[in-house]
Amino acid sequence: MDHEYQDRVSEEMAGRIASGLRDHPEWIEVARANLDRWSRRNRDAPGLLRCYAQWRELLDRLVEQIRAVLTAKTDEGQRLRQNSPFVGVLSPSEVREIKRRCHDATPA
């Protein structure tokens, strides 16, 4: 699939996460645990480590600010969504449904 599809999937998942974040504050702890694990695994990748550090700072902000970052229609928002630490908070069926819907909406 192309970048347009990937961006659409990332935006859809981020929107779903942003919508549920107020009701699921534990998702922030999942994100922190993911960042810790990824930092150990990618300790030789300075670009990724910088992104992880930026996410750590963002996760210390108010939920509304985190939601704004997740849904920002900016280059920065897109860049951060590409390395979203919220992996695992949506169910596999939710992820499949988002990917299917985005695939169906992608022009052939």
Secondary structure as GFF3:
##gff-version 3
##sequence-region A 1 108
A	DSSP	alpha_helix	3	20	.	.	.	ID=ss1
A	DSSP	alpha_helix	26	41	.	.	.	ID=ss2
A	DSSP	alpha_helix	46	59	.	.	.	ID=ss3
A	DSSP	alpha_helix	63	71	.	.	.	ID=ss4
A	DSSP	alpha_helix	75	82	.	.	.	ID=ss5
A	DSSP	alpha_helix	92	105	.	.	.	ID=ss6
###
